[in-house]
Amino acid sequence: MKKYGSRNALYDKLHKGGVLVCIGLTLYGTVLLTDHFYKYFKYVRPQIQASKAAAEQELLSEGSSEKIM
């Protein structure tokens, strides 16, 4: 059997480095995506729901029979 040469060892190190970079980017992207979802559900979505409820309440008050009397 042939022994691995220094060229193959270099290729193995480069491949391992590339795999580690890909794993790191995946973990970093997962953290960013999780943070984005957290901020959306914690801050943005409640504001949207509150503004929709306020607009609906305003529309209901415009058509209210209390103003007729």
CORCORJO-V102602 format. One record per backbone hydrogen bond with DSSP energy under -0.5 kcal/mol. CO is the residue of the C=O (numbers start at 1). NH is the residue of the N-H. Records with the same first field share a line. If there is no record, write none. Layout:
BEGIN
CO = NH, NH
END
This chain:
BEGIN
5 = 9
6 = 10
7 = 11
8 = 12
9 = 13
10 = 14
11 = 15
12 = 16
13 = 17
14 = 18
15 = 19
16 = 20
17 = 21
18 = 22
19 = 23
20 = 24
21 = 25
22 = 26
23 = 27
24 = 28
25 = 29
26 = 30
27 = 31
28 = 32
29 = 33
30 = 34
31 = 35
32 = 36
33 = 37
34 = 38
35 = 39
36 = 40
37 = 41
38 = 42
39 = 43, 44
40 = 45
43 = 47
44 = 48
45 = 49
46 = 50
47 = 51
48 = 52
49 = 53
50 = 54
51 = 55
52 = 56
53 = 57
54 = 58
55 = 59
56 = 60
57 = 61
58 = 62
59 = 63
61 = 64
64 = 67
65 = 69
END
